[in-house]
Structures are given as structure tokens and as C-alpha cells.
Amino acid sequence: MVPSLLFALLLLDAAAPSPSIAVESTRCDRTCGSTTVLYPFGFSAGCQILLNCSASGEVRLGTYLVRNVTASSLIVDVSASCNRSIRDAAVLFSDRLSVAASNALFLRNCTGSEGQECSIGTEIISKRLNQTSCGRTEDDIRCYSSGRTEGFYSKKNFTEMANRCKFLFTSLRYGRDAFNQSTLEFESAEVEWWLQGDCRCAANANCYRIDLPSGNGTTGYRCSCNEGFTGDGFADGGGCAGDHSDRKRASERWGIDRRHRSRHRSWILFSCRRGVALCEIN
């Protein structure tokens, strides 16, 4: 009887989770090469929003190169590609991420026209982006736009695109320049982020509720440090610290490389109704 009891206790002990394994599963590595990102981002399983770190030290969201991380969004490269599967874009639409509604997506090999506001000749847009043509001249590229400058695309929007089109050619990002002019940037996308649940912001931070793209009334949140404090603003992250030495704004503590000069063309948006009219900025 005793040996049987001892054997059972040994089995229970072996089945019990190791403390070191439990700690490892909740740890978040926030460093990739020479880049360190703030909470809630990171590069290991314990991170709230998971990014990838390439062998060369590049920060990526799935296969998309991340150019910047801000207090509300990621700026990612969506370089022109004739044969990138639309399914590859699923990483841009998750429970904590979604492409901003102000972006337009350019799709190939589509059927139907519902929800697609324009059609552009493959050769025309390929020449604009210094790309070789994707094939037949009649194989036009469709643009998918929400028609809004606020909010996000939903997973339903992505499912509609994925069911209708085979390839994501590139994207167009709406923004504003140093002169507060509306601009559009090819081969770039803004992906907004949030956390779910009740606000868990640090002292000296405010909580901002966000209407989620699901459309069922659920909300997410972000935290932001008050003026005079810097940090990620989250109770589970680094929180907020008084910054009386250099008075840098909290937003300036976000980012991967703000010195990076975009290699993408910039454009001024000067007319918009159904589609857009663009003027290149030198």
C-alpha cells in the first residue's frame, strides 16, 4: 500500500508545473537587436501584442517590416508585390490590431465589384511604383476603401476582401505632413492597436476607450501618461515617470527609428469623391 501511495505522489510531483517554466511562459522579451519596444509589445509568448524579430534584427509584424511604433499605431511597409496572398494580410486584423480605416488597399485577381471603389490599370500603377507589370494589361488592380478617416477595418471587411480577391498588391496610407497638409503614401499602412478588458493604467496616466471594429459595442483601451510624465502608461508595463530633466513628451519615447526617412513616395490629396486624385511631392 505504501509503495503504491509513494508512486502516486511521485507521479503528482512530476506532473506539477515547474516554477521556472511558468515564469518563462509569462516573460516578455521587448528587445530585438538594437531596438527596444514598450509595453504591450514584445517578441516572446508572454507579450500582449506579439511582434517578430528577424535574424538581422528587423522588427516585423508577421512578414511586414515595422517602420515605427507609436502610442496608437504601427506603421508598416506593404511593398508592392504581384503575388502576395491576401491571406498573408490576416496578421493585420486581430483581436488587438486592425488596419486604420483611412488606409486604402490595392487588390489583384478579384471577382465582383461590391465594396471596391475604383479600378486601376496594372501597368499604370506598376510604373508609378517603379515595378514591373504584374501581367496582362486587362488584369486591373482594385482599390478597397472604407470611405472613412476614423476607425478601423473589421475582420468582416477582411473576410470580404479575402473571399473576393487573391492577392494584396500594396496599400495607401493617409496622413498629414509638417504643414498639416493631407498626404497619401504608397506602400505603407497604419495598423492601430489596443488592449481589451477593463482599463489598467498606471498612476499619472489616463485611459482612453476605443470602439472596436467588431461593431457589437465592445471597447478596448489605451493608456497615455499625463503631461510632464513619460512611459508606456500601463500598470502592467513601465507606467509613468516624472520627466523633469528634459521635458520630452511621452509620445517621443515611442518609436523604433524616428530618424528614418521614408523611401516611399508622398502625395498630396487634392480631390476626393469616388477615388482620389494625387499630385506627387518632390
DAMO-V896625 format. One record per pair of residues at least 12 apart in sequence whose ideal C-beta (glycine too) atoms are under 7 Angstrom apart, sorted by the first residue. I is the first residue (numbers start at 1). J is the second residue. D is the distance in Angstrom with one decimal. If there is no record, write none. Layout:
# DAMO-V896625
i->[I	I]
j->[J	J]
d->[D	D]
This chain:
# DAMO-V896625
i->[25	25	26	27	27	28	28	28	28	29	29	29	30	32	32	32	33	34	35	35	37	37	38	38	38	38	39	39	39	39	39	40	40	40	41	48	49	49	49	51	59	61	61	61	61	62	63	64	64	64	65	66	67	67	68	68	68	69	69	69	70	70	70	71	71	71	71	72	72	73	73	73	73	73	74	74	75	75	76	76	77	77	78	78	78	78	78	79	79	80	80	80	80	80	81	82	82	82	82	83	84	84	85	85	86	86	86	86	86	86	86	87	88	89	89	90	92	93	93	93	95	96	96	96	96	97	97	98	98	98	98	98	99	99	99	99	100	100	100	101	101	101	101	101	101	101	102	102	103	103	103	103	103	103	104	104	104	104	104	105	105	105	105	106	106	106	106	106	107	107	107	107	107	107	107	107	108	108	108	108	108	108	108	109	109	109	110	110	110	111	112	115	115	116	116	116	117	117	117	117	118	118	118	119	119	120	120	120	121	121	122	122	122	122	122	122	123	125	129	129	141	142	144	149	151	152	152	153	154	154	154	170	170	171	171	172	172	172	173	173	173	173	181	182	182	183	183	183	183	184	184	184	184	185	185	185	186	186	187	188	194	194	194	194	195	195	196	199	200	200	200	201	201	201	201	202	202	202	202	202	202	203	203	204	204	204	204	205	205	205	205	205	205	206	206	207	207	208	208	208	209	210	224	225	225	226	228	228	229	229	229	229	230	230	230	230	231	231	265	266	267	267	267	268]
j->[45	46	46	44	46	42	44	46	47	42	43	44	42	53	57	59	57	57	59	256	51	69	232	237	238	254	232	234	236	237	238	195	234	237	69	195	96	97	193	66	256	74	76	91	191	91	88	76	77	78	77	256	256	260	255	256	258	254	255	256	251	254	255	222	224	251	254	192	222	100	190	191	192	193	191	193	188	190	189	191	187	188	170	171	187	188	189	170	187	129	131	169	170	187	169	108	134	167	169	167	167	168	166	167	107	161	162	165	166	167	168	162	168	158	168	158	191	153	155	158	196	193	194	195	196	191	193	152	153	191	192	213	152	153	189	191	152	190	192	146	148	149	150	151	152	153	149	174	171	172	173	174	189	190	143	144	145	171	172	144	161	168	171	141	143	169	170	171	141	142	144	161	165	167	168	169	134	139	141	165	166	167	169	165	166	167	142	164	165	164	164	144	160	142	143	144	143	145	274	275	143	274	275	140	142	140	141	143	137	140	134	135	137	139	140	141	137	141	186	187	169	165	161	174	213	192	213	213	213	214	215	186	187	188	189	184	185	186	185	188	189	190	268	268	269	266	267	268	269	267	269	276	278	262	264	266	264	265	264	264	210	220	221	222	220	221	220	221	234	235	236	223	233	234	235	223	233	234	235	239	240	239	240	225	226	229	240	223	224	225	226	233	240	224	226	221	223	221	222	224	221	222	250	240	250	240	242	243	241	242	243	250	243	248	250	253	250	253	280	281	279	280	281	281]
d->[6.3	6.2	4.5	6.4	4.8	4.0	5.8	4.4	4.1	5.7	4.9	4.1	4.7	3.5	5.9	5.3	2.4	6.5	5.7	5.5	6.9	5.7	4.2	6.7	6.7	6.3	4.5	5.2	6.7	2.7	6.1	5.9	6.7	6.7	6.3	6.2	5.5	6.9	5.9	6.6	5.9	6.1	5.6	6.0	6.9	3.4	6.4	4.2	6.1	6.4	4.3	6.3	6.9	6.2	5.3	5.5	6.9	5.8	6.1	5.6	6.9	5.1	6.6	7.0	6.1	5.4	5.1	6.0	6.4	6.7	5.0	6.0	4.6	6.4	4.5	6.5	6.4	5.9	5.4	5.9	6.3	6.4	5.3	4.3	5.8	6.5	5.0	6.9	5.2	4.8	4.9	6.1	4.4	6.0	6.7	6.9	3.8	6.9	6.9	6.0	5.9	5.2	7.0	6.5	6.8	6.2	4.9	5.5	6.1	6.0	5.0	6.3	6.7	7.0	5.0	6.9	5.5	6.8	5.2	4.4	6.6	5.9	6.0	6.4	6.8	5.5	5.3	3.9	5.7	6.9	6.1	5.1	6.7	4.8	5.8	5.6	6.1	4.3	5.2	4.1	4.3	6.9	6.4	4.5	5.6	6.0	4.6	3.9	5.5	6.5	5.5	6.6	5.2	6.0	5.2	6.8	4.4	6.7	4.3	4.6	6.9	6.5	5.1	5.1	5.5	4.4	5.1	6.6	6.8	4.9	5.8	6.3	3.9	6.6	6.2	6.4	6.4	6.9	5.7	6.6	6.7	3.9	5.1	6.2	4.0	5.4	4.7	5.4	4.0	5.8	5.6	6.4	6.1	4.3	6.5	5.5	5.9	5.1	5.7	5.9	4.6	6.9	4.1	4.5	5.7	6.3	5.0	6.6	6.7	5.8	4.9	6.8	6.8	5.3	6.2	5.6	5.8	5.7	6.1	6.9	5.4	6.7	5.7	6.4	6.9	5.8	4.0	6.4	3.8	6.4	6.3	6.2	5.2	6.7	4.3	5.3	7.0	5.7	4.7	4.3	5.6	5.3	5.9	6.9	4.5	5.3	6.3	6.1	6.8	4.4	5.3	6.8	6.3	6.8	5.1	5.6	5.7	5.6	4.9	5.4	4.9	3.3	6.3	5.7	5.9	5.9	5.2	4.9	6.4	4.6	5.9	3.8	5.7	6.3	6.1	6.8	5.8	6.0	4.8	3.4	5.2	6.9	6.8	6.2	5.1	4.7	4.2	4.8	6.2	5.1	6.5	3.8	5.1	5.5	6.5	5.4	5.8	6.3	5.1	6.5	5.4	6.6	6.6	3.9	4.2	7.0	6.6	6.8	6.3	5.8	6.2	6.5	4.3	6.3	4.7	4.9	6.5	6.8	6.2	4.8	6.4	5.8	6.6	6.0]
